[in-house]
Amino acid sequence: MSSSSRGEALSGELEPYSFFQRCLEKPSAEQLALFQHPQFPSLLAGLAADLGEALLAWEPPPTFADLEATYISLFEVGLPAPPIPLLCSHYCHRDPVPKVLHEHMLFYTTFVLAPRDDDDETADHLLNELDFLAALSRLEAAAVETERARPVRLAKRDFLARQLLAWLPEAAAKAEDLAPPLFVALLSLLLAAARADHQRQEAWLAAHPEAETSAKTATD
C-alpha cells in the first residue's frame, strides 16, 4: 500500500471496498503503518457509527512479525483448512468448487475485469471479491444515467447476494471466537457495509422496476 493510499484511507476518501481490501490484504509494512496510525481508531469508530455497529476495543499489532503471524495463522495455514478461510467456496456448498469459481469469473469478465494479477489467490478469494466490488462502485458512481446504472447495480446486488454475503457472515462469526479484536472489527464492519450496500441496491432497483426486465446479470 502506498503512502497516498494510506492517506486516502485515513481521510475517508478511499472507496469502502478498497478500504477493506487494504486492511485485509496480505500483511505489509504499509498495512502495519495504517493500523498504527493515530487517526486509524477514529476512522474505524466513525465507520462503525455510520453503520450502526458496536466496535470492540482493539489494539494494533505491535510489530510486523505479530501482524504477519496472526494473519497467516487465521487465514492461510491450517489442517485441513485455516481457521477462517477467506474463500467463498469453503463456505458455499450449493455448487461444486469449479462452478463457484466459474460463476465468479463470469461476473468479472462481463465487466472486462480479471482477478488481481499480483497474487495467486483463486477467483473466489475475498481480496478478488473486494477488488471487483470496488470496481463496480466506481462504475456505479460514474453511471449517471439510469440506463447505464442498471447493469452495474444488478450485478452488484447479485454478486453481493450470491458471493460475498453467502459466506462472509459465517467467517465473521468464526472471527468473533478465534480472531483478535482488530480482525473481528474489520470483518464485522465489512459485513455490515456489504449488507447496507445490498439493501441500497435493492431499494434503487425497486424504485426503477424497469431495471429488472431490461438488463441481464452475468449469471443469466
Residue pairs with C-beta under 8 A, 6 or more apart in sequence:
1 22
1 25
1 28
1 30
1 31
1 34
2 30
3 30
5 14
5 22
5 30
6 22
6 30
6 33
6 34
6 37
7 13
8 14
9 19
9 22
9 23
9 34
9 43
10 34
10 37
10 39
10 40
10 43
12 43
12 46
14 22
15 134
15 137
15 138
16 137
16 193
16 197
17 130
17 131
17 133
17 134
17 137
17 193
18 130
18 134
20 130
20 186
20 189
20 190
20 193
21 127
21 130
21 131
21 134
22 31
22 34
23 31
23 34
23 35
23 186
24 86
24 126
24 127
24 130
24 186
24 187
24 190
25 31
25 127
26 71
26 119
27 64
27 67
27 68
27 71
27 72
29 64
31 67
32 60
32 61
32 63
32 64
32 67
34 40
35 60
35 61
35 67
35 182
36 60
36 61
40 60
44 55
44 185
44 189
45 55
47 189
47 193
48 54
48 55
48 185
48 189
51 189
51 192
51 193
51 196
52 192
53 188
53 189
53 192
55 185
55 189
56 181
56 184
56 185
57 181
58 180
58 181
58 182
58 184
58 185
59 180
59 181
59 182
60 182
61 67
61 70
61 182
70 179
70 180
70 183
73 82
73 83
74 82
74 83
74 84
74 175
74 178
74 179
74 183
75 82
75 83
75 84
75 85
75 86
76 82
81 90
83 174
83 178
84 171
84 174
84 175
84 178
84 179
85 91
85 171
86 125
86 126
86 127
86 171
87 122
87 124
87 125
87 126
87 167
88 100
88 104
88 124
88 125
88 129
88 163
88 164
88 166
88 167
89 97
89 100
89 101
89 122
89 124
90 167
91 166
91 167
91 170
91 171
92 100
92 166
92 167
94 166
95 103
100 124
101 122
101 123
101 124
103 162
103 163
103 218
103 219
104 123
104 124
104 128
104 129
104 163
105 123
106 218
106 219
107 132
107 155
107 159
107 163
107 218
107 219
108 114
108 115
108 123
108 128
108 132
109 218
110 155
110 217
110 218
111 132
111 135
111 136
111 139
111 155
111 218
113 131
113 132
113 135
115 121
115 122
115 123
115 125
115 128
115 131
116 127
116 128
116 131
119 127
121 127
121 128
122 128
124 163
126 164
126 168
129 159
129 163
129 164
132 159
133 156
133 159
133 160
133 164
133 194
133 197
136 152
136 155
136 156
136 159
137 156
139 152
140 149
140 152
140 153
140 156
143 149
143 152
146 208
146 211
149 204
150 208
150 210
150 211
150 214
150 215
151 215
151 216
151 217
153 201
153 204
153 205
153 211
154 201
154 205
154 211
154 212
154 215
154 216
154 217
155 217
155 218
156 197
156 201
157 198
157 201
157 202
157 205
158 217
158 218
158 219
159 218
160 194
160 197
160 198
160 201
161 198
162 219
164 194
165 191
165 194
165 195
165 198
168 187
168 190
168 191
168 194
169 191
171 187
172 184
172 187
172 188
172 190
172 191
175 183
175 184
175 187
175 188
176 184
176 188
179 187
204 211
205 211
205 212
